[in-house]
């Protein structure tokens, strides 16, 4: 009998709205109380035969309108949209799709149209990319500055330091006393202060994510692919995003960004910075760095973090009361793609460049895991101490290739005496580098890939130089 009951509250409500009637007016015409009509519209009571007959009699309503399962098609479309990886984590269960389709069908139809338009645009862009690649062409986005480019350039050009975030992160670290088990303490803080539990899931349960926060169940899921240092970073970022929200928003609001998308990307970057500041509080980290001669591995062991996290933190030691060595860093992959650049005084792009293939950050890929310390000198005589090493990404499966990148950490040779890596003078002749081939005028460079823009090519048929490109 229960299966024959008709619950059609949202359709009844739409019918009443279409007739422009109040609940009181329709209830009076049907001979029921307004409160009972309200229960009917909220699907807390089924429509009886008597009420259906009365609706047909008073309003000349086709009862098939109330009986039609108009939400079925919408539910299928919504199910397809919310199965997309972009939205897959937004719903706790299928009942919300049913409610959305039944209660607000027009809004549901609009969501489906937007999703279909998004998929069609995605398909057209994919087809265009294939077509251009087949013709040997590449889309040139240089004319339109992307939000990611805007954020990267801004962060690379300024000091890698956010004083409000650093101060509040240091205070929070003192209150919760991270101690020798930072990961356990931060997990406990999430549970006690924010009612969020942390759970590790195997890769097959999280095939697309390293971390995912489920707002409905208040659980932070972490992939088992993450190392211990990676797990600490993710939990710290979650704590920082919640506890230091005001300071993070204030720092981002002070940045000259042109679009909402750029501000969103900046928010992610500053939140990651806040996570590092929480696990490596400024005062304790700067004092420890001075004690161990800025030894990255020793600092990573002391603060239970990774090489990349320590390298990034070293670039932020510019507090006026307790400055550190002004490091700058860059991370690249094996193809030479720039992944990040930062510096205590901004990344010295105009002086140092970072595009020279003779830098140890490129040679490091031939010796994975080995720390390479070298002095380098630019054509103008400026010299730096450089520290390079490869980093392996997330844990991979048997048939997966590890994602390997390389970090270059550098500072002016004037700070050599403070580093555990080098003595008072260079161990060997410094490596002669340039900012980039197109900007470098060093003659007879065996590694030159392009001629300099500032010199004419040497086109002497009788003489061939050591470089691939001779110039005058």
JOHU-V322450 format. One record per backbone hydrogen bond with DSSP energy under -0.5 kcal/mol. NH is the residue of the N-H (numbers start at 0). CO is the residue of the C=O. Records with the same first field share a line. If there is no record, write none. Layout:
NH = CO, CO
This chain:
3 = 0
4 = 1
5 = 46
6 = 4
7 = 5
11 = 7
12 = 8
13 = 9
14 = 10
15 = 11
16 = 12
17 = 13
18 = 14
19 = 16
20 = 15
25 = 21
26 = 22
27 = 23
28 = 24
29 = 25
30 = 26
31 = 26
36 = 32
37 = 33
38 = 34
39 = 35
40 = 36
41 = 37
42 = 39
43 = 38
44 = 38
46 = 5
47 = 45
51 = 47
52 = 48
53 = 49
54 = 50
55 = 51
56 = 52
57 = 53
58 = 54
59 = 55
60 = 54
62 = 60
64 = 61
65 = 61, 62
66 = 62
67 = 63
69 = 67
71 = 68
73 = 69
74 = 70
75 = 71
76 = 72
77 = 73
78 = 74
79 = 75
80 = 76
81 = 77
82 = 78, 79
83 = 80
86 = 83
87 = 83
89 = 86
95 = 92
96 = 93
97 = 93
98 = 94
99 = 95
100 = 96
101 = 97
102 = 98
103 = 99
107 = 103
108 = 104
109 = 105
110 = 106
111 = 107
112 = 108
113 = 109
114 = 110
115 = 111
116 = 112
117 = 113
118 = 114
119 = 115
120 = 116
121 = 117
122 = 118
123 = 119
124 = 120
125 = 121
126 = 122
127 = 123
128 = 124
129 = 125
130 = 126
131 = 127
132 = 128
133 = 129
134 = 130
135 = 132
136 = 131
140 = 138
143 = 140
144 = 142
145 = 143
149 = 145
150 = 146
151 = 147
152 = 148
153 = 149
154 = 150
155 = 151
156 = 152
157 = 153
159 = 342
160 = 158
165 = 161
166 = 162
167 = 163
168 = 164
169 = 165
170 = 166
171 = 167
172 = 168
173 = 169
174 = 170
175 = 171
176 = 172
177 = 172
180 = 177
184 = 180
185 = 181
186 = 182
187 = 183
188 = 184
189 = 185
190 = 186
191 = 187
192 = 188
193 = 188, 189
194 = 190
195 = 189
196 = 217
198 = 219
200 = 221
204 = 201
205 = 201
211 = 220
213 = 211, 218
214 = 212
217 = 213
218 = 213
219 = 196
220 = 211, 218
221 = 198
222 = 209
223 = 200
225 = 222
230 = 226
231 = 227
232 = 228
233 = 229
234 = 230
235 = 231
236 = 232
237 = 233
238 = 234
239 = 235
240 = 236
241 = 237
242 = 238
243 = 239
244 = 241
247 = 243
248 = 244
249 = 245
250 = 246
251 = 247
252 = 248
253 = 249
254 = 251
256 = 254
262 = 258
263 = 259
264 = 260
265 = 261
266 = 262
267 = 263
268 = 264
269 = 265
270 = 266
271 = 267
272 = 268
273 = 269
274 = 270
275 = 271
276 = 272
277 = 273
278 = 274
279 = 275
284 = 280
285 = 281
286 = 282
287 = 283
288 = 284
289 = 285
290 = 286
291 = 287
292 = 289
293 = 288
294 = 291
295 = 293
298 = 294
299 = 295
300 = 296
301 = 297
302 = 298
303 = 299
304 = 299
309 = 305
310 = 306
311 = 307
312 = 308
313 = 309
314 = 310, 311
315 = 312
316 = 313
317 = 315
321 = 318
323 = 316
326 = 313, 324
327 = 409
328 = 341
329 = 407
330 = 339
331 = 405
332 = 336
333 = 403
335 = 332
338 = 330, 336
339 = 330
341 = 328
343 = 326
344 = 345
345 = 342
346 = 155
348 = 346
351 = 347
352 = 347
353 = 351
354 = 434
358 = 355
361 = 358
362 = 358
363 = 359
364 = 361
365 = 362
366 = 363
369 = 366
371 = 369, 387
372 = 370
373 = 371, 385
375 = 383
376 = 430
377 = 381
380 = 377
383 = 375
384 = 410
385 = 373, 383
386 = 408
387 = 371
388 = 406
390 = 404
392 = 402
394 = 224
399 = 396
403 = 401
404 = 390
405 = 331
406 = 388
407 = 329
408 = 386
409 = 327
410 = 384
412 = 382
414 = 411
415 = 412
417 = 414
418 = 415
419 = 292
421 = 418
430 = 374
432 = 376, 430
438 = 435
439 = 435, 436
444 = 441
445 = 443
447 = 444
452 = 437
454 = 451
457 = 469
458 = 456
460 = 458
462 = 459
471 = 455
